[in-house]
Amino acid sequence: MKPKVEVKPGSNGSKSKYWIEEHFKYIALSTHDPENLPLVIEKGEGVWLYDVDGNKYIDFSSGISVCNLGYPTHPEIKKTVLEQLEKLAHGAGTDFFNPYQVELAKKLVSITPGEFAKKVFFSNSGTEANEAAVKLVRQATGRKIIIAFYGGFHGRTMGSLALTASKNVQKKGMFPWMPGVIHVPYPNPYRNPWHIDGYEQPLELVNRVLEFIEEYVLDKLISPEDVGAVIAEPIQGEGGYVIPPKMFFTELKKTMDKYGILFIDDEVQMGLGRTGKMFAIEHFNTAPEIMTLAKALSGGVVPIGATVFRSDLDFKQPGVHSNTFGGHALACVVALKTIEIVEKLLPRVQKLEKLFNDELRPLREKIDKVGDVRGLGLAWGVEIVFDKKSKKPDPQTRNKIIKSALEKGLVLLPCGKNSIRLIPPLVISEEEAKLGLEIFKDAVLSVAR
Ligand SMILES: Cc1ncc(COP(=O)(O)O)c(C=O)c1O
């Protein structure tokens, strides 16, 4: 099937050029790489994006895993927003009470894994959700050290930044960040320090990681009694859409339980249906003591962050942690509706997983530069290398593929050093998904063959 999207030379249009130049004059330099994605979005409709020059693109980026319900948002969310705006948007939810945050907290408590009493702390972003998790752990356990994983991304404020280890530029010039974080290798089946093929020998890989934690960290480096928690993404997002072996989290949890170390599950990128389950950790049959959420939780229209935790870990004193927008009435109502819509979308995401699998996996067999293809639901990563034998990362070719796809009408985002993420909105139809995948394959073949 030939792609039917009509794209003119796209983002090289004069209006796009103008806005990009103005952007770099007025907006801080730290966020955009001018080399990669010259896309100036004017509007979106379903899974389609339109740039200021009138070009149309199919979106496989979901606004970095936020717009799971498509653009500008789902019609039911729009209705909910308009109705709620007749009542209350901001009601100082951290000083006064409102029913909306209580309803959302009750829902989150009921759908997150773990048959124990839970409570919720609300904030505005992923990094804040993780900051709250760290504070909860410190005050509940009195232990100050946190174990995190290489390749993990947890945000950029000074606490979360300390947990993050996906690219060194994120920390460049920023030291000192929060002290007391020890990083250990993530069980990346394709690329790990032991050169184990984790697809062929998953248990071997998991055992090596646990052995590292126990023998090299908890035995020689620090006392387990000083470690409050281990934090992990169930699938590493910014680190490259890396899926650990199936048994990893149950084994990790068993090991951590021996030492009374809590497990923080960062679902900021993979949560809310992205992997075909509401939370990615459900694929691994593990109940974390603390889960963090943000991004897609409020339908792509209002920022929100949530830290869901075992009730007994609760802060011991009012005022010890708070923020202005937490428990925002509009954000909470939208989040409730988002969860309701995502619940209905899960079967579609599970069904589309097969399509992505069938279309993407053969690329690995056909093309030497496609080192690895991995995915669950609508969360897929394709890793680009110089050649399969060396596995040497090839970020330049990866960038060329993303650029070529954009010129052909498909929006993609990079992740990790040399991977591409394919994460369409969950509302995508099979036909639209096929179209996007065709463009992707076309881009890969034209650049990497
Ligand atoms: C897994 C994960 N945790 C935390 C964050 C930080 O979220 P935010 O950018 O909303 O602070 C991100 C952002 O990409 C993320 O992917």
The ligand as an SDF file (V2000), in Angstrom:
LIG
                    3D

 16 16  0  0  0  0  0  0  0  0999 V2000
    9.1600    8.0450   32.9140 C   0  0  0  0  0  0  0  0  0  0  0  0
    9.1380    9.5310   33.1070 C   0  0  0  0  0  0  0  0  0  0  0  0
    9.1430   10.0150   34.3590 N   0  0  0  0  0  0  0  0  0  0  0  0
    9.1190   11.3340   34.5830 C   0  0  0  0  0  0  0  0  0  0  0  0
    9.0950   12.2340   33.5520 C   0  0  0  0  0  0  0  0  0  0  0  0
    9.0830   13.7060   33.8280 C   0  0  0  0  0  0  0  0  0  0  0  0
    7.8250   14.2100   33.5380 O   0  0  0  0  0  0  0  0  0  0  0  0
    7.6170   15.7810   33.3200 P   0  0  0  0  0  0  0  0  0  0  0  0
    8.2940   16.1400   32.0530 O   0  0  0  0  0  0  0  0  0  0  0  0
    6.1250   15.9330   33.2790 O   0  0  0  0  0  0  0  0  0  0  0  0
    8.2130   16.4490   34.5070 O   0  0  0  0  0  0  0  0  0  0  0  0
    9.0880   11.7640   32.2280 C   0  0  0  0  0  0  0  0  0  0  0  0
    9.0840   12.6980   31.0870 C   0  0  0  0  0  0  0  0  0  0  0  0
    9.3540   12.3620   29.9700 O   0  0  0  0  0  0  0  0  0  0  0  0
    9.1070   10.3700   32.0050 C   0  0  0  0  0  0  0  0  0  0  0  0
    9.1250    9.8560   30.7660 O   0  0  0  0  0  0  0  0  0  0  0  0
  1  2  1  0
  2  3  1  0
  2 15  2  0
  3  4  2  0
  4  5  1  0
  5  6  1  0
  5 12  2  0
  6  7  1  0
  7  8  1  0
  8  9  2  0
  8 10  1  0
  8 11  1  0
 12 13  1  0
 12 15  1  0
 13 14  2  0
 15 16  1  0
M  END
$$$$
